[in-house]
Amino acid sequence: MEEMAASSAVETAVGIRASAKEIARSGYPAGENKVLSLLKKVLPPFVVFILFIGGWEIIVRMIGMPPYILPKPSDIAAAAAENSTNLITSVSTTIVEALIGFVISVVLGISLAILLALSKTVEKSVYPYAIILQTIPVVAVAPIIVIWFGAGINAIVIISFLISFFPILSNTLIGLNSTDQNMKNLFYLYNASKLQTVWKLRFPAALPYIMAGLKISCTSSVVGAIVGEYIAGIGGGQGGLGYGITVAATRLQTPYLFACGLAASILGIAFFLIINMVSNKLLKSWHESAMK
């Protein structure tokens, strides 16, 4: 026994020395290692971005392409700076419209999915109509929405809601129906009600699916708001990005058109990153998709 204990102690000491040597070879504290890890993630796409923008600038300058056909990145930046007031107003308007449409789609989508999950009969009766609603082109429905609710923010929010609603409903319903059957049987043995089972078991288990639906819908809400602005947008100084894109296209202000499109893209990315951050906070302690 003493020999075995001594041998174990020697192996432990050797392992500690080896780990210490590896840390010493790295030459970086733990905080610096995190910085290096972050650089490895950020640096490659940043380098590709610089090469793409630089190549675009150089090629367009060499060809001598007119700005109204294909502007240079410097032309786009100049147009954004020149029209900064209008651009900020347009972005702010689109943020409000997309955010309202997204929040409504989250509340109604999750609530309806829970109602459908409580009864298979209700699910079979209602869910097909949700699919039909999703397959109808929004461009075809938008004029009716404008007639019913009038041009302006009301119609735009409804269009944004229609585009972002179905992914949340579908993903939440799939998650609620994917709960482990053994766990549901256990809740049944303990005489849990349907609402208790949904709230304490099925809904937490469906969170990864719900967050996946939110990631899709948050960017779709931005697209829906811009599409709504094309059809029922507020004009003048209160117009959103869709209105700004329409005006820039009719006036052949291609650099500003690119600036508006880039702003819409950045807005969608910002929405996605916020939802992704919330998803990581909720799932990182127990789900494989968010665990490091």
Buried (B, 14 or more C-beta within 10 A) or exposed (E): EEEEEEEEEEEEEEEEEEEEEEEEEEEEEEEEEEEEEEEEEEEEEEEEEEEEBEEBBEEBEEEEEEBEEBBBBBBBBBBBEEBEEBBEBBBEBBBBBBBBBBBBBBEBBBEBBBBBBBEEEEBEEEBEEBEEEBEEEBEEBBEEBBEEBEBBBBBBBBBBBBBBBBBBBBBBBBBBBEBEEEEBEEBEEEEBEEEEBBEEBBBBBBBBBBBBBBBBBBBBBBBBBBBBBBBBBBEEEBBBBBBBBBBBEEEEBBBBBBBBBBBBEEBBEBBBEEBBEEBBEBBEEEBEEBEE
